[in-house]
Amino acid sequence: MMELEDMKATWQGAGKQARNNHELSKMTKVSNHPKLRRIRAKLLIEVILLTTFLLTYQNAFDAPEKPLWTNVLLAVFGLLFVLNDVAAYLLVIKRVKGTSIVASLVRLVALLKKLSVWSVVSSMLFGLSLILFFSVGLTFDDTKYLILAGMVITLCALTYGSYQNWKSQIRHFSEMIHEFGR
């Protein structure tokens, strides 16, 4: 019976601790949201991996033996992908400011929509340039055409998955806006 009394006393005292402004600010700061932390981690990992690839592909994959235009396309679209991720990372870590939580979320959703378009387009262009880089100069037979088709289908599936991921992230924050009564 004592446990029940202890639980009642704990329940009665719950939520009565005073929070200072710093704690409240930290609790409500949109930029601390776990979904944004995952987006930041994803962008950081992509930047590190793609930068490493761009710095090593010349030697690792005999790039000087490939046509110059394939090297240029791969470097340009790879750099576009990295720059997009860096810009997205900087925008996401920057505190989204608004006059209220709802206003901050509205700005965040608009920002994420733009980021999603650039992210999907730049990743698709980089993927296509990567496929082109590795397939140019090959003599194709039925097996190689199947492999090429598999690569293109995989790229499309990954692009669609990326699009769905962004859509899910945006939907989550849009639902938060509606929960706050806008």
C-alpha positions in Angstrom: 0.0 0.0 0.0 2.9 2.3 0.6 3.9 2.1 -3.1 0.6 3.5 -4.1 1.0 6.4 -1.7 4.5 7.1 -3.0 3.2 7.0 -6.6 0.5 9.5 -5.7 2.9 11.8 -4.0 5.3 11.6 -7.0 2.4 12.3 -9.4 1.3 15.3 -7.4 4.8 16.8 -7.4 5.4 16.1 -11.1 5.8 19.1 -13.3 6.2 21.6 -10.4 10.0 22.1 -10.9 10.7 25.5 -12.2 12.6 25.7 -15.4 14.8 28.6 -16.3 14.7 30.4 -19.6 17.8 28.6 -20.9 16.2 25.2 -20.3 13.0 26.2 -21.9 14.8 27.7 -24.9 16.8 24.5 -25.3 13.7 22.3 -25.1 11.8 24.3 -27.7 14.7 25.0 -30.1 13.7 23.5 -33.5 17.4 23.0 -34.4 17.8 20.5 -31.6 15.2 18.1 -33.1 16.4 14.5 -33.6 15.3 14.4 -37.2 17.5 17.5 -37.9 20.4 15.8 -36.2 19.9 12.8 -38.5 19.8 15.0 -41.5 23.0 16.8 -40.4 24.8 13.4 -39.8 23.7 12.2 -43.3 24.9 15.3 -45.0 28.3 15.2 -43.1 28.9 11.6 -44.0 28.0 12.2 -47.7 30.4 15.2 -47.8 33.3 13.2 -46.3 32.7 10.2 -48.6 32.2 12.2 -51.8 35.2 14.4 -51.1 37.3 11.4 -50.5 36.1 9.9 -53.8 36.7 13.1 -55.8 40.2 13.3 -54.4 41.1 9.7 -55.2 39.2 8.7 -58.4 41.8 10.1 -60.7 44.4 7.4 -59.6 42.0 4.7 -58.4 40.0 4.4 -61.6 42.4 5.4 -64.3 40.7 8.6 -65.0 43.4 10.0 -67.3 42.6 7.1 -69.8 38.9 8.2 -69.9 37.7 10.9 -72.2 38.1 14.4 -70.7 34.4 15.2 -70.9 33.5 12.2 -68.7 36.1 13.4 -66.1 34.7 16.9 -66.3 31.1 15.8 -65.9 32.0 13.5 -63.0 34.1 16.2 -61.2 31.4 18.9 -61.8 28.5 16.9 -60.7 30.4 15.4 -57.8 31.4 18.9 -56.7 27.8 20.1 -57.2 26.7 17.2 -54.9 29.3 18.0 -52.3 28.5 21.8 -52.4 24.8 21.1 -52.1 25.4 18.9 -49.1 27.7 21.6 -47.5 25.1 24.3 -48.1 22.4 22.1 -46.8 24.4 21.2 -43.7 25.1 24.9 -43.0 21.5 25.8 -43.4 20.3 23.0 -41.2 22.8 23.7 -38.4 21.9 27.4 -38.5 19.1 28.1 -36.1 15.8 28.5 -37.9 14.4 31.7 -36.6 10.8 32.8 -36.5 8.6 34.9 -34.2 7.2 31.6 -32.8 7.8 27.9 -32.9 5.2 27.6 -35.6 6.8 30.4 -37.7 10.2 28.6 -37.2 8.6 25.3 -38.4 7.0 26.9 -41.4 10.4 28.4 -42.4 12.1 25.0 -41.8 9.6 23.2 -44.0 10.1 25.7 -46.8 13.9 25.3 -46.4 13.6 21.5 -46.3 11.5 21.5 -49.5 14.2 23.4 -51.4 17.0 21.3 -50.0 15.1 18.1 -51.0 14.8 19.2 -54.6 18.5 20.2 -54.8 19.6 17.0 -53.0 17.6 14.7 -55.3 18.7 16.4 -58.5 22.3 16.7 -57.6 22.5 13.1 -56.4 20.8 11.9 -59.7 23.2 13.9 -61.8 26.2 12.6 -59.9 24.9 9.1 -60.2 24.4 9.4 -63.9 27.8 10.9 -64.4 29.3 8.1 -62.4 27.6 5.4 -64.5 28.7 7.3 -67.7 32.3 7.6 -66.4 32.5 3.8 -65.8 30.7 2.8 -68.9 32.3 5.0 -71.6 34.8 3.2 -73.7 33.4 -0.3 -72.9 32.4 -2.7 -75.6 28.9 -3.7 -74.7 27.5 -7.2 -75.0 24.3 -8.6 -73.6 25.8 -9.1 -70.1 27.2 -5.6 -69.9 23.9 -4.1 -71.1 22.2 -6.0 -68.3 24.7 -4.7 -65.8 24.2 -1.2 -67.1 20.4 -1.5 -66.9 20.8 -2.8 -63.3 23.0 0.2 -62.4 20.4 2.6 -63.9 17.5 0.8 -62.1 19.5 0.9 -58.9 20.2 4.6 -59.3 16.5 5.3 -60.0 15.5 3.2 -56.9 18.1 5.1 -54.7 16.9 8.4 -56.0 13.3 7.5 -55.3 14.3 6.3 -51.8 16.0 9.6 -51.2 12.9 11.5 -52.4 10.7 9.4 -50.1 13.1 10.1 -47.2 13.0 13.8 -47.7 9.2 13.6 -48.1 8.9 11.8 -44.8 11.1 14.4 -43.0 9.1 17.2 -44.5 5.8 15.5 -43.6 7.0 15.1 -40.0 7.6 18.8 -39.6 4.4 19.7 -41.4 2.5 17.6 -39.0 4.2 19.4 -36.1 2.9 22.7 -37.6 -0.7 21.3 -37.6 -0.2 20.0 -34.0 0.6 23.5 -32.9 -2.7 24.7 -34.3 -1.9 26.4 -37.6 
